[in-house]
Each structure stands twice: as C-alpha cells, then as structure tokens.
C-alpha cells in the first residue's frame, strides 16, 4: 500500500460481526491481515470472501455489506 502512496489504518472486528449495506463517497482499498470477511455486493448479487493476504479495491459509490468470519478479522484500509 505504501508503494502506491496509500496511508492505511488498521481496524478489526469480532467473529460474526456484520455491516449492513451502505456506500462511501471515496475509493477504498482493504487488505486482510488476519482472519476473514465476506463482502456482499447486493446490486450485483455477488459475495467476495477475503482471507489473510487478500485485497479488495472498492470504488466510490459501490453498495456493499459485510460479514466477519468465525475467527474475526484484522484489516488495513486506505482511501484514494
């Protein structure tokens, strides 16, 4: 992320935490450090399961929800 000029911050969630569908007005980059999280893209009828080492680039305005896996999750996140 640093090589791309991004300044990430860290966040974490407990096992099975959920986020209701929402959107952001900025591009978001998420990198999973530990655990897992599944992002739902309801308008596209898709789900993306991310595990340690996976990255998600989420364009501004993308409606998404999330469900944390059974081991919780630790992520790095940066905004473009």
matplotlib code that plots the C-alpha trace (Angstrom):
import matplotlib.pyplot as plt

x = [0.0, 2.8, 4.4, 1.1, 1.2, -1.6, -1.7, -3.5, -5.1, -5.9, -9.3, -10.7, -13.9, -15.1, -16.3, -19.5, -19.9, -21.9, -22.2, -25.5, -25.5, -24.0, -21.8, -18.9, -18.1, -14.5, -12.5, -11.5, -8.7, -8.9, -6.2, -7.0, -4.1, -5.7, -9.0, -11.7, -14.5, -17.1, -18.2, -21.6, -22.3, -26.1, -26.7, -24.5, -25.8, -22.2, -20.2, -16.4, -14.8, -11.5, -8.8, -5.4, -3.4, -6.4, -7.1, -10.3, -10.5, -13.9, -14.8, -16.7, -20.5, -20.4, -23.2, -21.7, -22.3, -20.0, -20.0, -16.9, -15.7, -15.6, -12.1, -12.7, -10.7, -7.9, -7.6, -5.6, -7.7, -6.8, -8.9, -8.0]
y = [0.0, 2.4, 1.8, 3.1, 6.2, 5.0, 5.6, 2.7, 2.5, -0.7, -2.0, -5.2, -6.9, -9.8, -13.1, -12.9, -9.1, -7.6, -4.4, -3.5, -2.4, 1.0, 3.0, 5.5, 8.6, 7.6, 4.7, 2.2, -0.3, -3.1, -5.6, -8.6, -9.2, -11.9, -13.8, -13.5, -11.3, -11.7, -8.6, -8.7, -6.6, -6.8, -4.8, -7.3, -10.4, -11.3, -12.2, -11.9, -13.9, -12.4, -14.1, -13.1, -11.8, -10.8, -7.3, -5.6, -2.3, -0.9, 2.0, 5.0, 4.6, 0.8, -0.6, -3.3, -5.2, -7.4, -10.5, -11.2, -14.8, -17.1, -16.1, -12.4, -10.1, -7.6, -5.3, -2.4, 0.2, 3.2, 5.7, 7.1]
z = [0.0, 0.8, -2.6, -4.1, -1.9, 0.3, 4.1, 5.6, 9.1, 10.9, 12.1, 13.5, 14.2, 16.4, 14.9, 13.0, 13.3, 10.4, 8.5, 6.8, 3.2, 2.7, 0.3, 0.6, -1.5, -1.8, -3.3, -0.6, -0.5, 2.1, 2.8, 5.1, 7.6, 9.7, 9.7, 7.1, 6.0, 3.2, 1.4, -0.3, -3.4, -3.4, -6.6, -8.4, -6.5, -5.6, -2.5, -2.1, 0.6, 1.7, 3.8, 5.1, 2.2, 0.0, -1.2, -2.2, -4.2, -3.7, -6.0, -4.6, -4.6, -4.5, -2.3, 0.0, 3.2, 5.2, 7.4, 9.5, 9.7, 12.7, 13.7, 13.5, 11.2, 11.1, 8.1, 6.7, 5.0, 2.9, 0.9, -2.5]

ax = plt.figure().add_subplot(projection="3d")
ax.plot(x, y, z, "-o")
ax.set_aspect("equal")
plt.show()
